[in-house]
Structures are given as C-alpha cells and as structure tokens.
Amino acid sequence: MADSETDVQDLARRPQSTKEKILRAAREEFARSGLEGGRVDGIANRSGANKRMIYHYFGNKDDLYKAVLENVYAELRAHEARLNLEQHSPLDAINLLVEHTFWYFHNNVEAVRLLNDENLHNARHMENSKSIARLRMNLLDTISDTLDRGAAAGLFRQDVNPAHFYITVASVCYFPISNRATLKAFLGVDTNSRKDMLLTLDYAKRAALGSLLPDAI
C-alpha cells in the first residue's frame, strides 16, 4: 500500500486530531486566499487528509470556513479567560484586556485576515453561530463585571455599555494591525517595530481608559 494511502487511513483512525489538522490547514488557506480564493484541494494537501474526509467532518467549504471562524473566536476568548480579570482591580483589568487584545492581533495576523474577509461577506457565517453567541455573552459578562466594579468604586462612569466599550478596545487594537501597511506608507508608523508597537499600545490603553472616566467629555 502506498505511503499516502497509509497516512490517510491513519488519519481516519484519529478523528479529533484529524479535524484539528484540517482546521489548521483551512485557517492558513483561508487567511492567505479568503473564502472565495481558498481551495479544498489546498487544504487537503496541507492537512494530509483527502477531500472526502474533509467533507465528512465539515460538510462543505462554507461550513469549514465557519468552523475556522468559530475556532478563531474560541481561541481569542480562551486567551481572555486566562487573564482572570475578576481577580484584578478595575483599572488593572482594563489595561490587561487592552494589552491582551493588542498582542493577540499582533501575533495572529491570520486571524486579522480572516475577520477582514468575513466582513466582506457581511458576517453571514458568524451571525447564526451558536458557539460564537455563547462566547460573546461570556465576554460581555466579564467586561460588565469589571465595569460595574469600577463604577462602584467611583473610577468609571455608570452608563458604559459593555458591547460598545469592547468595540473601542477592539478598534484601537485591531486597526493598527489590519492597516499596518497603509499606516506605514501614509504616516511612517511601523507597527512591526518594537518602538512604534509600544507607543501604539500606550495610546490604545489611554483611549480605552479615557472612554470610561467620569470626567470624559
């Protein structure tokens, strides 16, 4: 039996690891080429699984793309959960959240490209995802707890909407990474350089905290 046939049979005997390999390969393929340009053949070559196995586990290319997006959000939320924001003071918790979000996007450019691509598709793969909905509620509950503790201590405004606050955090952390090339070309700011990264992160923290302060205009 050919080595390739042996490898495929071996993958079939290990369904969980096989699914993880397919997801990793799909993440690379879709991040590089988007949903429209991504090819199942390319995912099969990267993962070592055949196309029939991919369709067996994930249904079709759109469903596989959705699974990749769910994986990205689960990964981001798992990183956030490990921050244990509830164990920190409100100010420290906000700084940690901003730092984490900034470095996550910096270190996971694939995730940035995938989210950009999904926006081109009007988030049609995400809007009915039950797993992403659960992750959203968990995140907003954590942020709400931090904001409530800060408001009770007189540090934050009483009327902060957790979802809109997270938009602020995501915006000031995501934009410098997603627009890295144009920012460098237009402003001469290189968010790949350590100096510019740290300065950008400092402004991101100040923007996030400034939106919470009681005396903010």
N, C-alpha and C positions, 0 to 999 in steps of 0.2 A: 504493500500500500504506500502511496506517495506520502512524503512528509506533510504536505499541505492538507491532505485528507485526514491524516492522523491528528494534526493540530485542530482542525475543525471539530472532529469527534471529541477531542479532549475538552474543547470549549463548551460543547453541548452538555458534557457531564458536570460542568461547573457553572450553573445558570447565573448566580449572583455576580461572580467575578466577570463572567462574560458580559452581562448587562453593564457593569461598570466600565469595562474596556470599550464597549460600544459608545457609551455616553461620553467618555473622554475623547474618543476619536471624533464623534459628532460635534463636540464642543470646539475642537480645533478646526474642523472642516467648516462649520457654520460661522465661526469667528473670522475665518480667513475669507470666505466667499459669500456669506449671507445665506438666507434660506433659498433664494432663487438660484444662486450660483453653486450652492453646495450639492455634492453628488453622493448618492448612496454607495456607488462604486468606490469612491474615495474613502468613505467611512469604513467600508468593508476591508479595504486594503490596509488602512491604519489600524484597525482593531483585530484583524486576523479572523474575523467572523465572515460568513458568507451572507449574501443579501437575503436569502430565505430566513436565516436565523435572526437578522435584524428586523425583518417584517414580523416574524413570530413574536418577538419581545415587544415591539413598539408600534406595530400596526402599519404605519405609513410614514413618509418623510415629515409631514406636518406634525404628527404625533411625537415623532422623535425630537423634532425641533422644540416642541412644547416641553418635553421631558428635560431637555437641556436647559431651558429657561428656568424650570422648576428647580433643577439642580443648582443653578447659579444663585437663586434666591435662598434656597436652603443653606447653601454654603455661607452666604453673607450673614444670614440670621444666626447660624451656629457660631460664627465668629463674634457676633454682637452679644449673644447669650453668655459667652465665656467671659465677657467683660464684668459680669455681675454688678451692673450699675446700681442696683439697690443697696449694695454694700458700701457705696461711696457717697460723699457729700454731694448735694445737687450740683455745685459748681464743678467739682472734680468729675462727676458723672457726665456732664455735658462735654467737658474737654476730652474725656476718654472716647465718647461717642464720635466726636468730630475727628479725632486722631485716627480712630479705627477706620472710619468710613473713608477718610482720605487715603490712608495707606493701603486699604483693601483695593480701591480702584487703581492706585498706582501700581500695585503688584499683580493685578489681574486685568490687564488690558483686554484680554479675550472677553471678559465679562462686559466691559465697556462697549466693545464692538457688537456683542450680541444684543445688548439693550438698545443701542443705536439702530440696529437692524429691525428689532421688534417694533420700535416706534414707527419705522417706515411702513409696517404692516398694521398700524393703528392698534397695536397690542391685542390683536384678535386671538392670539394663542394664550394670552395670560388672563383675559377677562373672565373666563369661565373655569379657571383653575382653582379647585378646592384647596389644594395644598398651599398655593400662594396666598389665598384668602386667610388661611389659618396663620401663616407666617406674618401676614400684615397685622392681624389682630394681636398676636403676641408682641410684636414690635411696638405697636401703639400703646398697649397696656404698660409696657416697660417705660416708655417715654412719658406717659401720663403720670405714672408713679413718681418719676423724677421731677416733673414739672409741679406736681402737687406738693411735693416736699419742699421744693424751692419757694413756691408761693406761700406756704405755711410759715416758712422762716423769714418771709419778707424780702427774699432775694429776687424773685421773679414776679412778673405781672400775673394777675389772677385769670386773665382771659386768653391765655395762649392755647391755640388749637394744636394738638399733638401732630396731626397729619400735616398741617401747613408748616409747623416748625421743622418737621423732618424734610419737607421739600426744601427749606432753607439749607439745612445741613447737607442734603444730597447735592443741591445745586453748587454750593461753594466748594464741594469736594470732587464732584464729577466733572464739572465744566473744565477745570484746568487740565484734566487728563484727556477727556474726549476731544478737546480742541487744542491739544498740545502743539501740533504743527502750525496751525494758523496763529496761535498766540506768539510763538517764537518768530514767525515771519513778520507779523504786524507790530508786535510790541518789543520784540527782542528778549522776551521772558522764556527761559528754557526750563520747563518743569521736569526735565530729566536731570538737571543739575542739582546737586545737594543744596547749594545756597538758595536757589530760586524755589526749590521744593519747600524748604523750611520756612521761608518768608511767606510763601503762599499759604502754608498750613497755619501760620500765625494769624494771617488776615482772616482765614476761614473760621478760626476759633473766635476771634473778635466779632466777626459778623454774626455768628450763631448766638453768642452770649449777649451781644448788643440788642438782638431782637427780643430778648427775654427781660431786660432790665426795666424796672418800673418807671424810670425817668426817660426811657427811649421815646423819641418823637415819632 
